[in-house]
Amino acid sequence: MTGQESIPDFNEQCALILRRWQAGELPFRDAASYLEALGQQAIQEQNTANQARIEFSWGYMQGYRSNLNESIKHFERARELYEIAKDDRRVLSCDLNLGESHRRKGDFTRARELFRAAYERSMQLGEIRTQTIARANEGQMLLSMGQMNSARMILQEALQLAERWEPQHRQSLVGLLCEIYHALAVIYLNENNVEAAWEEAKQALGAAQEFNQPLEIGYANRTLGEVLTAYQNAPLDSDVSTNPDDYFKASIEAFRSLDAEGEVARTLHVFARSLAKRGKRVPAARQLQQATLIFAKLGMVDDAAKAAESQSEIF
């Protein structure tokens, strides 16, 4: 293997496969087949950086499908290869994605270590985009841990950093903004500030519609469903449905188009809580059972524990 730079055409081929898969244009099976072929090419050419790019792509796809152990394995291998290729910026990207996979597994200690290391190193390299993502990811992790004030502070810092992005990176920024707005909406809901949560949820939906990717559309619709569940007097936006079920179903549909089982399960969980709050206990029990089975299958320990708490609270 060599430490040569990855050929731009090869990088673009990988990026195109991921973009088409994320947009729902390419089924996972076809995307996997294309990546396998490119991986064989990278091995035959003994190109370290291109092999790293393939491992990174697998980690990315498996992460979004919530195959988190597989995702971690691929990102760790990609990191090793990028270190050999002396590509510090992509090593940072691996650290961010490893942190996100550990966060979603519920290993917050390891996730925080990775997010903090990526943030500090990106400051040294002047990588504003990596700084923003690291802060946004840590903010979402703190939200998962129930540390609302700290989460809000770091998420707002991420929004400030996002203002410094170059215009040519707008598309990737929009997806990140959608996640930040979603997290802020959940924080405001926790504080019973439903009006503020509604505004953040609408921002999330606007960002998702601009980006037009299933993952972000799934996040935004889930957020709107959560917020509308909390509203006693539904908002009167003439162009927006006031039925939470519509948003939860749209969220599940979007995540299923990517085979993103973990996010489907998270939506089923909050859907169940919403139904129970509205007195619909039988369908709530059905949705929660589905969510629990998926969490167990995927090894999503933190989410499984939260679903068990919901089971005891609701039933």
Order of alpha helices (4+ residues) and beta strands (2+ residues): alpha-alpha-alpha-alpha-alpha-alpha-alpha-alpha-alpha-alpha-alpha-alpha-alpha-alpha-alpha
